[in-house]
Amino acid sequence: MIKNLLKNLSSTTITIVLIFISLYLSFALALYQIWDS
């Protein structure tokens, strides 16, 4: 039960981290495009 909960929590955390990284990368790319022009 607790192990299953922990597994779900870790997968959720990984998903959130991946979303955060992709958002950060797209934001950095947008800033770079603006800075370059």
N, C-alpha and C positions, 0 to 999 in steps of 0.2 A: 504493500500500500504506500508506504513512505518512499520506497525506492521508485515506484511508478510516478509518484508526485514529483520527485526530484528530477526524474527523466523528462517529464513534461515541462517542468520549470526551466531546465537547462536548454531544451529545444526552443522554448519561447524566448529565452535570453539570447540564444544564438540568432534567432530570427530578427529580434530587435536590433542587435548589434549589426547584422548584415544590412538591414534597412538604414540604420544610422550611417554606416560607412558609405553606402550608395548615395545617400542624400548629401553627405559631405563631399564626395567626389564630384557629383553633379554641380554642387555649389561652387567648389573650387574651379571647376572647368568653366562655369559661367563667369566667374570673377576674372579668370585668365583671359577669356575672350574679350571682356570689357576692357581690361588693362592693356591688351595687345592693340586694340583699335585706336 
